Amino acid sequence: MKKILYSTDFSKNAGDAFPLALEIAKKHGAELHFLNVIDIPTAWDFPYTDDPLVMEEQALSSSEKGLEEFINTHYSNTGEDLRFFIHSFENTSVVGGILACIEKINPDLLVVGIKGSSKVRELLIGSTTKALLSESPVPVLAIPEESTVRDFNQVLYLSDIVEDDIPALNWLVKFVTPFDPEIEVTHVSTHFTKDGENMFHHKEELMEKVNYSHLKITSRLFDSINKGVFSLLSETKVDLLVMLEKEKKGFWGKLLHRDHVKQMEFRVSIPLLAIPQARFHSNS
């Protein structure tokens, strides 16, 4: 992993995500890129000029100053010697600005902070994160507000155990190897399907093609997908929840796509890593 993009709007939840982003960069010896996306302010914000170009220059300058102050506050006193870069992008959409920065610098990972895990808040916030999970061409690590995770000891990868998981798992292994965690790949089902034998075949294929000594693959049956996920999270201390963001929506894909990847970040207090399936197709 060579480049990590950390996006901040200088809010508390964004700041809470920084320590883990820093730890990942340190483990990989990666460049750490700081991003702030701004919209062009109105003349009311800059009353001394009505020149749009001057407004833009002042807004970008203010954004860059904010990033420098953030680094001085959160990074300079850590004693770490990492390469860091700052980026200010102008865009009316935060998602659009982040995607433009991704296209420019081609990072290996995007790190964002998200507001707390309250289920009530789920309907009120999170549109930016949900859009990023769908549109980002690189894996997105969404870190809940006030998360205390600084190390990955136990990783839970929710899967339908199919061939598409192989490249995603191999990417995941490279990502977490410096932390040396246990990785549990679990298929959560509400009934025994006719694809049981096929699933077993892919399970064997996963074990053969994913080279990681601390890998375990299991299948669990529950009354509902949600009950299954929460049961798994309560049984063990999970430090990272991982899902493959599907391009196509089969039966499991619909459940995973609609009920979990885009909502789970507000239902749990642990970091969520969404790996886009399209990334591996474009690299093949």
C-alpha positions in Angstrom: 0.0 0.0 0.0 1.7 3.2 -1.2 -0.9 6.0 -0.9 -3.7 6.6 1.7 -6.2 9.3 1.1 -7.7 10.8 4.3 -10.7 13.1 3.7 -11.6 15.7 6.3 -14.1 18.5 6.7 -12.5 19.4 10.1 -15.4 18.0 12.0 -15.1 15.9 15.2 -16.0 12.6 13.5 -13.4 13.2 10.7 -10.8 14.0 13.4 -11.7 10.8 15.3 -10.9 8.8 12.1 -7.4 10.2 11.8 -5.5 8.1 14.4 -6.4 4.8 12.6 -5.5 6.3 9.2 -2.2 7.3 10.6 -1.6 3.9 12.1 -2.3 2.2 8.7 0.0 4.6 6.9 2.7 3.9 9.5 2.3 0.1 9.2 2.6 0.3 5.4 5.1 3.1 5.2 2.6 4.8 2.9 2.2 8.4 1.8 -0.6 10.1 3.7 -2.7 12.5 1.6 -5.0 15.0 3.3 -8.0 16.2 1.4 -10.6 19.0 2.0 -13.4 19.6 -0.5 -14.8 23.1 -0.6 -17.7 24.8 -2.5 -17.2 28.3 -3.9 -18.4 30.6 -1.2 -20.8 33.4 -1.7 -19.8 37.1 -1.7 -21.2 37.2 1.9 -18.3 34.9 3.0 -15.8 37.3 1.4 -17.3 40.7 1.6 -14.2 42.5 0.5 -14.4 41.2 -3.1 -17.0 40.4 -5.7 -14.5 38.8 -8.1 -15.3 35.1 -8.4 -11.6 34.2 -9.2 -10.4 36.0 -6.1 -13.1 34.3 -4.0 -11.9 30.9 -5.3 -8.3 31.8 -4.5 -9.2 32.9 -1.0 -11.3 29.8 -0.4 -8.6 27.4 -1.6 -6.0 29.3 0.4 -8.2 29.0 3.5 -8.8 25.3 2.9 -5.0 24.6 2.6 -4.3 26.6 5.7 -6.9 24.6 7.6 -5.3 21.3 6.4 -1.8 22.6 7.5 -3.3 23.5 11.0 -4.9 20.1 11.2 -1.6 18.4 10.5 0.2 20.6 13.0 -2.4 19.7 15.6 -2.8 16.0 15.0 0.3 14.8 13.2 3.4 16.9 14.0 3.6 15.8 17.6 3.3 12.1 16.9 7.0 11.6 16.3 6.2 9.8 13.0 8.3 10.4 9.9 5.8 9.9 7.1 5.4 11.6 3.7 2.3 13.7 3.6 0.6 15.9 1.0 -2.4 18.3 1.1 -5.1 18.7 -1.5 -7.9 21.2 -1.7 -10.6 20.5 -4.3 -13.4 22.8 -5.4 -16.6 21.0 -6.0 -20.3 21.6 -5.2 -20.4 18.0 -4.1 -18.2 16.5 -1.4 -18.4 13.1 -3.1 -17.5 14.7 -6.5 -14.5 16.4 -5.0 -13.3 13.2 -3.3 -13.8 11.2 -6.5 -11.8 13.9 -8.5 -9.0 13.6 -6.0 -9.0 9.8 -6.3 -8.8 10.1 -10.0 -5.8 12.5 -9.7 -3.6 10.7 -7.2 -4.9 7.1 -7.5 -4.7 6.1 -3.8 -4.9 2.5 -2.5 -7.4 3.3 0.2 -9.8 6.1 1.1 -10.4 6.8 4.8 -13.4 8.8 6.0 -15.0 9.5 9.4 -18.7 8.9 9.9 -21.1 10.1 12.6 -22.0 7.8 15.5 -23.7 4.4 15.4 -27.2 5.5 16.5 -29.9 3.7 14.4 -32.1 6.8 14.7 -29.5 8.9 13.0 -29.3 6.5 10.1 -32.3 8.2 8.3 -30.9 11.7 8.9 -27.2 11.5 8.0 -24.7 9.6 6.0 -25.6 10.4 2.4 -22.0 11.3 1.6 -20.6 8.0 3.0 -23.4 5.9 1.3 -22.6 7.5 -2.0 -18.9 6.9 -1.6 -19.5 3.3 -0.8 -21.3 3.0 -4.1 -19.1 5.2 -6.3 -15.6 5.0 -5.1 -13.2 3.0 -7.4 -11.0 2.2 -4.4 -11.7 0.5 -1.1 -13.4 2.8 1.5 -12.6 2.6 5.2 -15.5 4.3 7.1 -14.6 4.9 10.8 -17.4 5.7 13.2 -17.3 8.7 15.5 -15.3 8.0 18.7 -14.0 4.7 17.5 -11.1 3.5 19.6 -9.8 0.9 17.2 -6.1 1.3 16.5 -5.2 -2.2 15.6 -6.8 -5.1 13.7 -6.8 -8.3 15.7 -10.0 -9.8 14.5 -11.4 -9.2 11.0 -14.9 -10.3 9.9 -15.5 -10.6 6.1 -19.2 -11.1 5.3 -19.4 -13.1 2.1 -21.6 -15.3 -0.1 -18.5 -17.4 -0.6 -18.2 -17.2 -4.4 -15.3 -16.8 -6.9 -15.6 -13.0 -6.9 -14.4 -13.0 -3.3 -10.9 -14.3 -4.2 -9.4 -11.0 -5.5 -11.1 -9.1 -2.8 -9.7 -11.4 -0.1 -6.2 -11.3 -1.6 -6.4 -7.5 -1.5 -7.6 -7.6 2.1 -4.7 -9.9 3.1 -2.2 -7.4 1.8 -4.0 -4.6 3.6 -4.1 -6.3 7.0 -0.9 -8.4 7.0 1.1 -5.8 8.9 -1.4 -6.1 11.7 -1.4 -10.0 11.6 -5.0 -10.5 12.5 -7.4 -13.5 12.4 -9.6 -13.2 9.3 -13.0 -15.0 9.5 -14.9 -15.3 6.2 -18.5 -16.0 7.1 -21.6 -16.6 4.9 -24.8 -15.6 6.7 -27.9 -17.3 5.4 -31.6 -17.5 6.3 -32.1 -21.0 4.8 -30.2 -23.8 3.3 -30.0 -23.1 -0.5 -29.7 -25.5 -3.4 -26.3 -24.0 -4.0 -24.8 -25.7 -0.9 -22.5 -28.0 -2.9 -21.4 -25.1 -5.1 -20.7 -23.0 -2.0 -18.6 -25.8 -0.6 -16.6 -25.9 -3.9 -15.9 -22.2 -3.7 -14.9 -22.5 -0.1 -12.2 -25.0 -1.0 -11.2 -22.7 -3.9 -10.9 -19.8 -1.5 -8.7 -21.7 0.9 -6.4 -22.7 -2.0 -6.1 -19.3 -3.7 -6.0 -17.0 -0.7 -2.6 -17.5 1.0 -3.1 -16.5 4.6 -2.3 -18.7 7.6 -4.9 -17.1 9.9 -7.9 -17.6 7.6 -11.1 -19.3 8.6 -14.2 -19.8 6.5 -17.6 -20.6 8.1 -21.3 -20.6 7.2 -24.0 -19.7 9.7 -27.8 -20.0 9.6 -30.0 -17.4 11.2 -33.6 -16.3 11.2 -32.7 -13.1 9.4 -29.6 -11.5 7.9 -29.6 -8.6 10.3 -29.9 -11.0 13.3 -27.1 -13.0 12.0 -24.7 -10.1 11.5 -25.4 -8.6 14.9 -25.1 -12.1 16.5 -21.6 -12.5 14.9 -20.5 -9.1 16.0 -21.6 -9.7 19.6 -20.0 -13.2 19.8 -16.4 -11.9 19.2 -14.6 -8.7 19.5 -14.4 -7.6 15.8 -12.0 -4.8 15.0 -12.9 -4.5 11.3 -16.0 -5.5 9.3 -15.4 -6.1 5.6 -17.8 -6.4 2.7 -17.6 -6.6 -1.0 -19.5 -3.9 -2.8 -21.3 -5.8 -5.5 -21.8 -4.7 -9.1 -24.6 -7.1 -9.7 -27.5 -7.8 -7.4 -28.3 -11.5 -7.0 -30.4 -12.7 -4.0 -27.5 -12.3 -1.6 -26.2 -9.3 -3.5 -29.4 -7.4 -2.9 -29.3 -8.1 0.8 -25.7 -7.3 1.1 -26.0 -4.2 -1.1 -29.1 -2.7 0.3 -29.4 -3.8 3.9 -25.7 -3.9 4.9 -23.0 -2.2 3.0 -24.8 1.2 2.8 -26.3 1.1 6.3 -24.1 -1.0 8.5 -21.7 1.9 9.2 -24.5 3.5 11.3 -25.4 0.3 13.1 -22.1 -0.8 14.5 -19.3 1.1 16.3 -16.4 -0.6 14.5 -14.7 0.4 11.3 -16.3 -0.8 8.0 -14.3 -1.6 5.0 -16.1 -1.7 1.7 -14.2 -3.2 -1.2 -15.5 -2.4 -4.7 -15.9 -5.4 -7.0 -15.3 -3.1 -10.0 -11.7 -2.4 -8.9 -10.6 -5.9 -9.7 -12.4 -6.1 -13.0 -10.7 -2.9 -14.1 -7.3 -4.3 -13.1 -7.8 -7.6 -14.8 
